[in-house]
Amino acid sequence: DAGVIQSPRHEVTEMGQEVTLRCKPISGHDYLFWYRQTMMRGLELLIYFNNNVPIDDSGMPEDRFSAKMPNASFSTLKIQPSEPRDSAVYFCASRPKLSNSYNEQFFGPGTRLTVL
Amino acid sequence: TQLLEQSPQFLSIQEGENLTVYCNSSSVFSSLQWYRQEPGEGPVLLVTVVTGGEVKKLKRLTFQFGDARKDSSLHITAAQPGDTGLYLCAGSNTGNQFYFGTGTSLTVIP
């Protein structure tokens, strides 16, 4: 299994530009999570999906952020317009409905976003 | 909002030494997880504890969940350079939404 795949691995953009981060979860996993990691705030849950349906988006910082999951094998996190304070590492994670290890999430390698 | 505080924030020790990392909260959690994250990678789950007072061992790593399920500790015996990384605790009451701690960055010097 290839694990959770994220693209791009690195993104540098200018303030005001639209940014789209992509995630392919592990096949067969029912849950997908988007996290943001910064030195100041640590690892924060932004939104999670169950069977492609958004369940809790209370962690999304503001309306500039949006996430979609059009099918079981693909999700996007979009920032429009981007701002320098959005600079962070964004992680996608997935987990199966039933897990041998209680609620184990499998994280992707992350996308390091820099907004100039 | 950070509900989990970890200490120390940074730790640098010599190979072969023992160490303990702490994870504390004012909130009660039904489960608590420990992760290790290496540079340029996502966190990897080490263990999940769900019962107050529970102790789990993973080779040289010993994890304990506090009796009141508000705190946890990670003890590493005879640390090795391969233990270097960022250790994160994460608590949950729903099984889906996990609140991550502030992290402890461990460096083991050969």
Interface residues (C-beta under 8 A of the other chain):
Chain A: V4 Y31 R41 G42 L43 E44 L45 Y48 N50 I55 D56 F91 A93 S101 Y102 N103 E104 Q105 F107 G108 P109 G110
Chain B: Q2 S31 Q33 G40 E41 G42 P43 V44 L45 T48 V50 L88 A90 S92 G95 N96 Q97 F98 Y99 F100 G101 T102 G103
